[in-house]
Amino acid sequence: FPSSVKASKPGKCDITPAKGSLTSGKLNLPIDIPDQPQTEVDVNLAANLYTALRMLRTALCREAGEGVMAYHIFGNATLQQISKRLPRTKEELLDINGISK
């Protein structure tokens, strides 16, 4: 039925749900994980970092203006890998799929 209130369309920079969950322990991405299993603290840290990175990406997208979409900055898979690997050097960051010079 017609409504006097227009439904708002999601913006280009709105946060979208990720395909893999970092807290489930199962990620549908091929990631190089060390032989040692992550502890619960590491999984929570990765999940919090992933959420923070997505929020930062959304803010950068809004700041960039019209025509820049969230995946132009980084895709969810790249953010997941950053969150899991916690790169500390430029070289470690460049080893992540989706990041180049």
C-alpha positions as CSV (number, residue, x, y, z in Angstrom):
1,F,0.0,0.0,0.0
2,P,1.2,3.5,-0.7
3,S,2.6,5.3,2.3
4,S,3.2,9.0,2.9
5,V,6.5,8.1,4.4
6,K,9.3,7.2,2.0
7,A,11.3,4.2,2.8
8,S,15.0,5.1,3.1
9,K,17.3,3.3,0.8
10,P,20.6,2.1,2.3
11,G,23.5,4.4,1.4
12,K,26.5,3.3,-0.5
13,C,28.6,3.5,2.7
14,D,26.3,1.8,5.1
15,I,27.8,-1.2,7.0
16,T,26.8,-4.4,5.3
17,P,26.8,-7.8,7.0
18,A,30.0,-9.8,6.5
19,K,29.9,-13.3,5.0
20,G,32.2,-14.8,7.6
21,S,31.9,-14.3,11.3
22,L,35.1,-13.9,13.3
23,T,33.6,-15.1,16.5
24,S,32.3,-18.4,15.2
25,G,35.8,-19.7,14.8
26,K,35.1,-20.8,11.2
27,L,36.0,-18.4,8.5
28,N,35.1,-19.1,4.9
29,L,38.3,-17.6,3.7
30,P,41.7,-19.3,3.1
31,I,43.8,-17.6,5.7
32,D,47.3,-18.6,6.8
33,I,46.8,-19.4,10.5
34,P,49.7,-20.5,12.6
35,D,49.8,-24.1,13.9
36,Q,48.9,-22.8,17.4
37,P,45.1,-22.3,17.9
38,Q,43.9,-18.9,18.8
39,T,42.8,-18.3,22.4
40,E,39.4,-16.9,23.2
41,V,41.0,-13.5,23.9
42,D,42.5,-13.5,20.4
43,V,39.2,-14.3,18.8
44,N,37.5,-11.4,20.7
45,L,40.3,-9.1,19.8
46,A,40.0,-10.0,16.1
47,A,36.2,-9.5,16.2
48,N,36.6,-6.1,17.9
49,L,39.3,-5.0,15.5
50,Y,37.2,-6.2,12.5
51,T,34.2,-4.1,13.8
52,A,36.4,-1.0,14.3
53,L,38.0,-1.4,10.8
54,R,34.5,-1.6,9.2
55,M,33.4,1.5,11.1
56,L,36.6,3.4,10.0
57,R,36.0,2.3,6.4
58,T,32.4,3.6,6.6
59,A,33.7,6.9,8.0
60,L,36.3,7.2,5.2
61,C,33.7,6.4,2.6
62,R,31.4,9.1,3.8
63,E,34.3,11.6,3.9
64,A,35.3,10.7,0.4
65,G,31.9,11.7,-0.9
66,E,29.7,10.5,-3.8
67,G,30.9,7.7,-5.9
68,V,33.2,6.0,-3.4
69,M,31.9,2.8,-2.1
70,A,33.1,0.8,0.9
71,Y,34.6,-1.9,-1.2
72,H,36.7,0.6,-3.1
73,I,38.6,1.2,0.2
74,F,38.8,-2.4,1.4
75,G,36.7,-5.4,1.0
76,N,35.3,-7.4,4.0
77,A,37.7,-10.3,3.2
78,T,40.7,-7.9,3.5
79,L,39.5,-6.5,6.8
80,Q,39.0,-10.0,8.1
81,Q,42.6,-11.0,7.2
82,I,43.9,-7.8,8.8
83,S,41.9,-8.6,12.0
84,K,43.2,-12.2,12.2
85,R,46.8,-11.6,11.3
86,L,47.4,-8.3,13.1
87,P,50.2,-7.0,10.8
88,R,52.8,-4.9,12.6
89,T,55.0,-4.0,9.7
90,K,54.5,-2.7,6.2
91,E,55.8,-6.0,4.8
92,E,53.3,-8.0,6.9
93,L,50.5,-5.7,5.7
94,L,51.6,-6.1,2.1
95,D,51.3,-9.9,2.5
96,I,47.5,-9.6,2.9
97,N,45.4,-10.3,-0.1
98,G,43.8,-7.0,-1.4
99,I,46.6,-4.7,-0.2
100,S,49.4,-3.5,-2.5
101,K,51.8,-0.7,-2.7
